[in-house]
Amino acid sequence: MFAAELRDGSRVRPHHCHLSFMYPLAKRGFDLLVAGSALIVLSPILGFIAFRIRSFDGGPVLYAGRRVGLHGRPFGMYKFRSMVLNADKIGGSSTPDDDPRITPVGRFLRRTSIDELPQLFNVLRGEMAMVGPRPHVPGMLATGVPYTTLVPYYPSRLHMTPGMTGWAQANGYRGETTQTAAAVGRIAHDLAYIQNFTLALDLVILWRTLRREFLTGTGI
């Protein structure tokens, strides 16, 4: 079995509790409860953000980026649109922090990770979970090469529904992967989560993500 070593030197030990047929049902119920409750509580904020995006240039509020989901099935992952209309036609695919295509409100949304909140709808649709390996774009690259080449066991992360956040993100593995060790470490943490997941661990990851990403404004 797989165990990932964390940055503080501790290790995640695998166990088999997730093999219970009841756990997927419990996890799905947890996801529906948390996502539904969050959408209700955050609805005034989400509505205000949608108004600001719409009033800037009259364009769509949401952007659906193509991602790879459970068992390799593609889906559209929602985000608040943070760039100008037709941004893909006036620039490259990468988006540096100083990209002029980012709108003023979009810059704030990205800095605070609020642009990720529409993924709560993906959770309700069953395309994502609150916690799981973060969904990647098709043909995801790391250090300039396909992830499947860099990490032979990479497809194993597709055995679980992707999440809004994950064990890797909760431990600081986020953003672009330009170093091999960071790229491999991210997948190691994804697999460690799959082998060890419980609802208690999901709560720990959600709290770490809230503290690290939203409260400190470093982004997911």
Contacts in CASP RR format, 6 or more apart in sequence:
PFRMAT RR
TARGET T0000
AUTHOR 0000-0000-0000
METHOD contacts of the structure
MODEL  1
MFAAELRDGSRVRPHHCHLSFMYPLAKRGFDLLVAGSALIVLSPILGFIA
FRIRSFDGGPVLYAGRRVGLHGRPFGMYKFRSMVLNADKIGGSSTPDDDP
RITPVGRFLRRTSIDELPQLFNVLRGEMAMVGPRPHVPGMLATGVPYTTL
VPYYPSRLHMTPGMTGWAQANGYRGETTQTAAAVGRIAHDLAYIQNFTLA
LDLVILWRTLRREFLTGTGI
1 14 0 8 1.000
1 195 0 8 1.000
2 14 0 8 1.000
2 188 0 8 1.000
2 191 0 8 1.000
2 192 0 8 1.000
2 195 0 8 1.000
3 11 0 8 1.000
3 12 0 8 1.000
3 13 0 8 1.000
3 14 0 8 1.000
3 192 0 8 1.000
4 11 0 8 1.000
4 12 0 8 1.000
4 167 0 8 1.000
4 185 0 8 1.000
4 188 0 8 1.000
4 189 0 8 1.000
4 191 0 8 1.000
4 192 0 8 1.000
5 11 0 8 1.000
5 188 0 8 1.000
6 12 0 8 1.000
6 171 0 8 1.000
6 189 0 8 1.000
7 171 0 8 1.000
7 172 0 8 1.000
12 167 0 8 1.000
12 189 0 8 1.000
12 192 0 8 1.000
12 193 0 8 1.000
12 195 0 8 1.000
12 196 0 8 1.000
13 196 0 8 1.000
14 192 0 8 1.000
14 195 0 8 1.000
14 196 0 8 1.000
15 195 0 8 1.000
15 196 0 8 1.000
17 23 0 8 1.000
17 198 0 8 1.000
18 194 0 8 1.000
18 195 0 8 1.000
18 196 0 8 1.000
18 197 0 8 1.000
18 198 0 8 1.000
23 197 0 8 1.000
23 198 0 8 1.000
26 199 0 8 1.000
27 129 0 8 1.000
27 197 0 8 1.000
27 199 0 8 1.000
27 202 0 8 1.000
28 126 0 8 1.000
28 129 0 8 1.000
30 130 0 8 1.000
30 199 0 8 1.000
30 202 0 8 1.000
31 123 0 8 1.000
31 126 0 8 1.000
31 129 0 8 1.000
31 130 0 8 1.000
32 123 0 8 1.000
32 124 0 8 1.000
34 123 0 8 1.000
34 130 0 8 1.000
34 206 0 8 1.000
35 120 0 8 1.000
35 123 0 8 1.000
35 124 0 8 1.000
35 130 0 8 1.000
36 120 0 8 1.000
36 124 0 8 1.000
38 117 0 8 1.000
38 120 0 8 1.000
39 46 0 8 1.000
39 120 0 8 1.000
39 121 0 8 1.000
39 124 0 8 1.000
42 117 0 8 1.000
46 117 0 8 1.000
46 118 0 8 1.000
49 80 0 8 1.000
49 105 0 8 1.000
49 109 0 8 1.000
49 114 0 8 1.000
50 61 0 8 1.000
50 80 0 8 1.000
52 105 0 8 1.000
53 59 0 8 1.000
53 61 0 8 1.000
53 80 0 8 1.000
53 81 0 8 1.000
53 103 0 8 1.000
53 105 0 8 1.000
53 106 0 8 1.000
54 61 0 8 1.000
56 103 0 8 1.000
56 104 0 8 1.000
56 105 0 8 1.000
57 84 0 8 1.000
57 85 0 8 1.000
57 103 0 8 1.000
59 81 0 8 1.000
59 85 0 8 1.000
60 81 0 8 1.000
61 80 0 8 1.000
61 81 0 8 1.000
62 78 0 8 1.000
62 79 0 8 1.000
62 80 0 8 1.000
62 81 0 8 1.000
62 118 0 8 1.000
63 78 0 8 1.000
63 79 0 8 1.000
63 80 0 8 1.000
63 81 0 8 1.000
63 82 0 8 1.000
63 83 0 8 1.000
64 76 0 8 1.000
64 77 0 8 1.000
64 78 0 8 1.000
64 79 0 8 1.000
65 76 0 8 1.000
65 77 0 8 1.000
65 78 0 8 1.000
65 79 0 8 1.000
65 137 0 8 1.000
66 74 0 8 1.000
66 75 0 8 1.000
66 76 0 8 1.000
66 77 0 8 1.000
66 137 0 8 1.000
66 138 0 8 1.000
67 74 0 8 1.000
67 75 0 8 1.000
67 76 0 8 1.000
67 77 0 8 1.000
67 135 0 8 1.000
67 136 0 8 1.000
67 137 0 8 1.000
67 138 0 8 1.000
67 162 0 8 1.000
68 74 0 8 1.000
68 135 0 8 1.000
68 136 0 8 1.000
68 137 0 8 1.000
68 138 0 8 1.000
68 139 0 8 1.000
68 140 0 8 1.000
68 158 0 8 1.000
68 162 0 8 1.000
69 75 0 8 1.000
69 127 0 8 1.000
69 135 0 8 1.000
69 158 0 8 1.000
69 161 0 8 1.000
69 162 0 8 1.000
70 158 0 8 1.000
70 159 0 8 1.000
70 160 0 8 1.000
70 161 0 8 1.000
70 162 0 8 1.000
71 158 0 8 1.000
71 159 0 8 1.000
72 158 0 8 1.000
74 138 0 8 1.000
75 122 0 8 1.000
75 127 0 8 1.000
75 135 0 8 1.000
76 122 0 8 1.000
76 127 0 8 1.000
77 119 0 8 1.000
77 122 0 8 1.000
77 127 0 8 1.000
77 128 0 8 1.000
77 135 0 8 1.000
78 118 0 8 1.000
78 119 0 8 1.000
78 121 0 8 1.000
78 122 0 8 1.000
79 115 0 8 1.000
79 116 0 8 1.000
79 118 0 8 1.000
79 119 0 8 1.000
80 106 0 8 1.000
80 109 0 8 1.000
80 114 0 8 1.000
80 115 0 8 1.000
80 117 0 8 1.000
80 118 0 8 1.000
81 106 0 8 1.000
82 102 0 8 1.000
82 103 0 8 1.000
82 105 0 8 1.000
82 106 0 8 1.000
82 107 0 8 1.000
82 109 0 8 1.000
82 110 0 8 1.000
82 115 0 8 1.000
83 95 0 8 1.000
83 99 0 8 1.000
83 101 0 8 1.000
83 102 0 8 1.000
83 103 0 8 1.000
83 106 0 8 1.000
84 90 0 8 1.000
84 101 0 8 1.000
84 102 0 8 1.000
84 103 0 8 1.000
87 101 0 8 1.000
90 101 0 8 1.000
91 101 0 8 1.000
95 101 0 8 1.000
95 102 0 8 1.000
97 110 0 8 1.000
102 110 0 8 1.000
106 115 0 8 1.000
108 114 0 8 1.000
109 115 0 8 1.000
110 219 0 8 1.000
111 217 0 8 1.000
111 219 0 8 1.000
112 214 0 8 1.000
112 217 0 8 1.000
112 219 0 8 1.000
113 213 0 8 1.000
113 214 0 8 1.000
113 217 0 8 1.000
113 218 0 8 1.000
113 219 0 8 1.000
113 220 0 8 1.000
114 214 0 8 1.000
116 164 0 8 1.000
116 220 0 8 1.000
119 128 0 8 1.000
119 163 0 8 1.000
119 164 0 8 1.000
120 164 0 8 1.000
122 128 0 8 1.000
122 164 0 8 1.000
123 129 0 8 1.000
123 130 0 8 1.000
123 163 0 8 1.000
123 164 0 8 1.000
126 161 0 8 1.000
127 161 0 8 1.000
127 162 0 8 1.000
128 135 0 8 1.000
128 161 0 8 1.000
128 162 0 8 1.000
128 163 0 8 1.000
128 164 0 8 1.000
129 160 0 8 1.000
129 161 0 8 1.000
129 162 0 8 1.000
129 163 0 8 1.000
129 164 0 8 1.000
130 163 0 8 1.000
130 164 0 8 1.000
130 165 0 8 1.000
130 202 0 8 1.000
130 206 0 8 1.000
131 163 0 8 1.000
131 164 0 8 1.000
131 165 0 8 1.000
131 166 0 8 1.000
131 167 0 8 1.000
131 193 0 8 1.000
131 197 0 8 1.000
131 201 0 8 1.000
131 202 0 8 1.000
131 205 0 8 1.000
131 206 0 8 1.000
132 160 0 8 1.000
132 161 0 8 1.000
132 162 0 8 1.000
132 163 0 8 1.000
132 165 0 8 1.000
132 166 0 8 1.000
132 167 0 8 1.000
132 190 0 8 1.000
132 193 0 8 1.000
132 194 0 8 1.000
132 197 0 8 1.000
133 157 0 8 1.000
133 158 0 8 1.000
133 160 0 8 1.000
133 162 0 8 1.000
133 163 0 8 1.000
133 166 0 8 1.000
133 168 0 8 1.000
133 190 0 8 1.000
133 193 0 8 1.000
133 194 0 8 1.000
134 162 0 8 1.000
134 163 0 8 1.000
134 165 0 8 1.000
134 166 0 8 1.000
134 168 0 8 1.000
134 169 0 8 1.000
134 190 0 8 1.000
134 220 0 8 1.000
135 162 0 8 1.000
135 163 0 8 1.000
136 147 0 8 1.000
139 146 0 8 1.000
139 147 0 8 1.000
139 148 0 8 1.000
140 146 0 8 1.000
140 147 0 8 1.000
141 147 0 8 1.000
142 150 0 8 1.000
142 151 0 8 1.000
142 177 0 8 1.000
142 180 0 8 1.000
142 183 0 8 1.000
143 150 0 8 1.000
143 177 0 8 1.000
143 178 0 8 1.000
143 179 0 8 1.000
143 180 0 8 1.000
143 183 0 8 1.000
147 154 0 8 1.000
147 183 0 8 1.000
147 187 0 8 1.000
148 154 0 8 1.000
148 155 0 8 1.000
150 180 0 8 1.000
150 183 0 8 1.000
150 184 0 8 1.000
151 183 0 8 1.000
151 184 0 8 1.000
151 187 0 8 1.000
153 187 0 8 1.000
153 191 0 8 1.000
154 187 0 8 1.000
156 191 0 8 1.000
156 194 0 8 1.000
157 187 0 8 1.000
157 190 0 8 1.000
157 191 0 8 1.000
157 194 0 8 1.000
159 194 0 8 1.000
160 193 0 8 1.000
160 194 0 8 1.000
160 197 0 8 1.000
164 220 0 8 1.000
165 205 0 8 1.000
165 206 0 8 1.000
165 209 0 8 1.000
165 213 0 8 1.000
165 220 0 8 1.000
166 189 0 8 1.000
166 190 0 8 1.000
166 193 0 8 1.000
166 205 0 8 1.000
166 209 0 8 1.000
167 189 0 8 1.000
167 190 0 8 1.000
167 192 0 8 1.000
167 193 0 8 1.000
167 201 0 8 1.000
167 205 0 8 1.000
168 174 0 8 1.000
168 185 0 8 1.000
168 186 0 8 1.000
168 187 0 8 1.000
168 189 0 8 1.000
168 190 0 8 1.000
168 193 0 8 1.000
169 205 0 8 1.000
169 209 0 8 1.000
169 212 0 8 1.000
169 213 0 8 1.000
169 220 0 8 1.000
170 204 0 8 1.000
170 205 0 8 1.000
170 208 0 8 1.000
170 209 0 8 1.000
170 212 0 8 1.000
171 189 0 8 1.000
171 208 0 8 1.000
172 212 0 8 1.000
173 182 0 8 1.000
173 185 0 8 1.000
173 186 0 8 1.000
173 189 0 8 1.000
174 213 0 8 1.000
174 218 0 8 1.000
174 219 0 8 1.000
174 220 0 8 1.000
177 183 0 8 1.000
177 186 0 8 1.000
193 201 0 8 1.000
193 205 0 8 1.000
209 220 0 8 1.000
212 218 0 8 1.000
213 219 0 8 1.000
213 220 0 8 1.000
END
